[in-house]
Amino acid sequence: MEPELSSIVPQPPNKSRIWTIWKVAIILGIVTGLEFAVALQLPEIFKPFKIWLFVGMTFIKAGYIIGEFMHLAHEKKTLMWTIMLPCVFVLWLIAALFIQADAIYNAIYY
């Protein structure tokens, strides 16, 4: 048995898919550059602002990675919400636990 001709002959590249990958890489590079700029340029008096800015930029980067490289953006919206909604609740739970832990710590030691 000989292999099919279509598996031997190289196919032309999909230019739109290549551009999409470059676009995502450029966006991730810009956000990473902004993270470095914020880390190196803002003084320590802006530490709470820096932390929330890093969290926001991390969510942007995670969204692009999940959407493009894990192909979640190309799925049906119901599947996307089935995955994203529990993640939002888990993040809310973590934030609530940190806030409560800080309140308990301050009540005990201050």
Sequence and secondary structure as in RCSB ss.txt:
>XXXX:A:sequence
MEPELSSIVPQPPNKSRIWTIWKVAIILGIVTGLEFAVALQLPEIFKPFKIWLFVGMTFIKAGYIIGEFMHLAHE
KKTLMWTIMLPCVFVLWLIAALFIQADAIYNAIYY
>XXXX:A:secstr
    HHHHS     HHHHHHHHHHHHHHHHHHHHHHHHHHHS GGGHHHHHHHHHHHHHHHHHHIIIIIS  TTS
 HHHHHHHHHHHHHHHHHHHHHHHHHHHHHHHHH 
